[in-house]
Amino acid sequence: MSHAVRITTSVAISAVEAWCEANCKAPFDVRIAGLSDDLRRKTLELYFESAEDLTAFKDSYKTIGRPH
């Protein structure tokens, strides 16, 4: 996949994956790149087939996993 972003977050991986499943139009992949010692924060690598999906993710990132 040719479009990627690396994030560090305390949001559950399942929330990130759920957002991708609901919003991505092309294939994507979410990988764990690292965990903090207390396991609260994680570094994720997200890979997108589509540049549009990457842009949509970046635009929505701060609201993923947060109550609306």
Phi, psi and omega in degrees: 000140192261000180234127186219157174213147178242129181230154171242127189209161171255359178292143179299140178303323180298327178291320178294314179297319180297318178299314181298317180298323182280336190242339182279137179267342182235170179303152178213167177213138178242126181232144175276124180256343180180159179228144175288163181301325180271001178066011180278325181249145180223150173257126181243145171248126179245132180241132182235140174287328186250133175296327178297320178295319177298315179298316179297320178298311180300320180293330184259353190310314185291344181257352182293128177081003179258147176298146181257000000 
